[in-house]
Amino acid sequence: MNASRFALVLSLFTAACGSDDSSDGSGGSAGTGGASGGAGGSAGATGGSAGATGGSAGAGASGGQTVSYVGTLTGLLPPEPPGKPDYQPLGPLVGAKVCLHGDATKCATTDSAGKVTVPGIPALSNIGIVVTHADYGRTLLQYTTDGWDEVHAPGLLASAGVGQWESDAGCGSPGAAGTGLLYIGLPAGAAASVTPATKVVYFGSDGVLDPKLTAVAASNTKFGGAVLCDLAPGKYTVDVTGTSGLCSMIEGWPSPGHSLEALVEADTVTYTNWQCN
């Protein structure tokens, strides 16, 4: 996957634990917890964008309920070289195109404060939000809507940061077009079981990916989770293991058996997240 074209949503949780013009109509997403809480702050043990409820649903042209996606987007860089204190905020993400996945008529552009509102989002549905920007590439966020506006504050990893992640993860073919990258937000000590089976690279205690780890470092207090790279486009099922707490899906689409379904697309970073108590 070409790092210069991608961005990874790294939202920052305090909990423990491109347009889309060419996209097809595949739907779906789960409410982000706060990836990649509120972005631009210091990274917590788990990624994800902080979700909040907004206004109530309206009626769509076909009679179905609709809500709005209300976002405040910021940029981030990872703590590289190792030893930096945390993910580095880059300020508001200005001029990013934000679209409903599969519907190029439902798009808006972030303003000077990184804020955006995309109306007409189907309520009570799995949906995707696609963010594209010249310096951040293409990112897919997945949510499951209810009867209220989807309000989130994701922090997007700049393309240079995605390239660093690919390097740290030891991707077999960094820069290869046509593949995707998947981020899974996980708490310290947890691991991910992914179907179809593929290599999962976890974050160490310093917030840097370490291919030798078999789970997120138990001492991780910076940014928890895992990265899967060089993925063929398609749907992947994710389960969380290695934790005795109750885990809930924050970003992703629900799948049978309390699993999470992630949609990976070519030249795109997909962000998912589990929050565990």
N, C-alpha and C positions, 0 to 999 in steps of 0.2 A: 504494500500500500504506500502510495506516495505521500510522505509526511507533509510536503508543501501544500497539499490539497486538503488536509484534514484538520479538524479541531475536536477535542474531546471535552465533553461537558464534565467539569469537575465541580460539583457543588459541595458546600461545606456543611457538614452536620455537626452539631454539638452533641448529638446522641451517641451512645457508645456504639455502640455496635462494633446558489445551488438551487440554489433554487430547487424547488421540488417539482419543477415543470415537467421533468421527464419521468417522475415517479409513477408507479402503477398504483392501483387503488387499494393495496393492502393496508389494513388499518391497524390501529392499536397502540396503546401505551398505558403505563401505570403512573400514578401521581409521583412526582419526584420528591425525594426527601432532600432533602437538601442539599453521578455521578453524582460525575465528577464531580443543610442549609444555605444559607445565603452566601453568594459567591463574593469573592474579593476579600474575604476575611481570612483568618488563619484556618488552616485545614484541620478538621477533626479526625477522629479515628475512622470515620466512614465518609465516603463521598455522597453526592446527591444534592438536589436543589431543594431548598426549603419550600414546602407547599403550604398554601393557606386557602381558605375558602373565600370566594368573592361574591359577586352578585348572583341572583337567581336566574334560572334558565328562561329564555324567551322561546318564541315559536319560529321554526324555519319555514322556508317557502313551501315545503312539502307537508307542513303541519307538524313535523317532529320538533321536539324541544332542542334548543341550541344554547350554548354558553360561549364565553370568550376565553381565549388564552391570553393572560396578562403576565408579561414577563419583564424583568429588569436584568439585563445581561451585562456581565463584566468579563474581562479577560484575565488569564492566569498564566504563569510559567512555573514549572516544577522546581524543587530545591536542588538545582544542579549548579556546580558540582556538589556531591554529597557533603553535608556539613552546613549547608544553608539552613536557616531556622525553619523555613516553612515555604509553602507555595506563595509566589510573589504576585500580588495584585497589579494589574495593568490598567485599571480604571474602566469606565463605561465602554461597552462595545457599541460603537456608533456605526450606523449604516449597514447593519446586517439584515439580510432578507429572511423573514420568518414566515413559513407557510404551513398549512395543514397538509400532511402527507397525502399525496394522491389527488390534490385539488389545487391547481395553480391559480384559481380564481380567489382563493382565500389566503391572501398574503398581506404583510405589512412590513415596514422598515423601522428599525430601532432609531430613536431620536438621539439628541446630544447627551442625554442622561442614560442611554442604553435601554430605555423603556419602549415597550411595544404592546399593542392590543390587536389580536386577530379575532374578529367576531365570526359568528356562524359555525362554531364548532359543534358537532353532534353531541348531545348529552347522553349519558348512560351508555357510553360506547368505548371501545378501544380505539385510540387515535394516536397518530404520530405527529410530532412537530419537527420540521426540518429547518435548520438554521444554516445559512451560507454566508461567507464573508471571504474577501480576497486573502486576508491574513490568517484565517482560521479554518478554511476549507468547508466541508459539509458534515454536519452533525445531526443525528437522529435522536430525538427524545421521545420516549414512549409513556403514555399515560392512560388511565382508565377514568373517564369523566363521570361525574355524578350530576346533580341538578344545580351545581354552583360553578361560577367561573373558576378556571384553573389558574391559580396565581403562584408564580414561581420566581426564584432569583438565581438562575444557574450561572456558574462561572465557567467559561469556555477556555480550554487549554489552547494556546496559540499553536500554529503549525510547527514552529520550532520545538515546542514542548512535546508534541506528538512524536516528532522525529527522535527526540531524546528517549522517550518511552520505548520506541521501537528498538533503539540501540540497546538500552538497558535490558529489555526482554529477550534479546538475542533472536529477533525475528529472522526466519530463514530467508526471506526475500524482501527486505525493506526496499520501498520504492517501486515495487511491482504494482502495476495498475490492475484493477479488476478485483482486488481483494478488500476486505473490510477489517476493522479493529473493533473489539467489544470490550468495554469496561464493565466490571461487576463490582459494585460497592459492597463491602463485607466488613464485619467488625474484627477486631484483633483476635487472633487465634482461630478464626473460621476458615473454611475451605469451600470450594465450589465443585459440584459434580455437574459436568456439562455433557449433553447429548445433542448431536453426534460427538463422540469423544475427541478431544483436542487438548493440546498442551496449555496449561493455565500457569501464568507467572504472577507471583504474589509480591506485595510490597513489604519491605523490611522495616525495622524499627526506625530507620532514618528517612522513611518516606520514599525510598528509591526501590525500583523493581529488582528482585533478586531471583534469577532462574533456579537457584538451588533450593529454594523454599518449597515446602509442600502445603503451606497454609500461610495466612497473613501472620506476620511476626506478633507473638503474644504481647510484646512490649511496644507495639506500634501505637503512637499517640499523635501522629502527624496526618497521615492519609492512608486509610485502609482500603483494601480491595485487591482486585486482580485484573490483569489484562490478557486478552487472547488476540493474537495477531495472525496475519496471513490467512484469514478465514474466507472460505468460499461463500458467496452470497446465499442466503437462505435463513431458515428459522432454527434457533438453538434453544434447547430446554435447559434451564439452570435450577439446581437445587443447592441449598446451603447445608454444609455438614460441619462437624467439629464444634458445635456450640450447644449448650444445654438450655439456653434461653429461647423464648418464643420469638420467631422471626416473622416479619411481615414485609410484603412487597411494597416498595416505595416508588420505584420506576420499573416498568416492564409490563408485559401483558400476562394476565393470569392463564395458567395452563393446568390441566387436570392433575390432581394429586398434590396440590399446594405448591406447584412448581411455577417458575417464571419463564415466559417465552420472550426471547430477544430476536428482533429482526435485524439481520446483518445485510448491508447493501454494499455494492462496489464503491470504492473510493469514499467511504463514509465511516465515521466513528459513531457507534451506537452506545448509548449510556443506559445502564440498568443499576438498580440499587436494592439491597436488602437492609432493613433495620432490625436489629435484634436486641431484646431486653435481657 
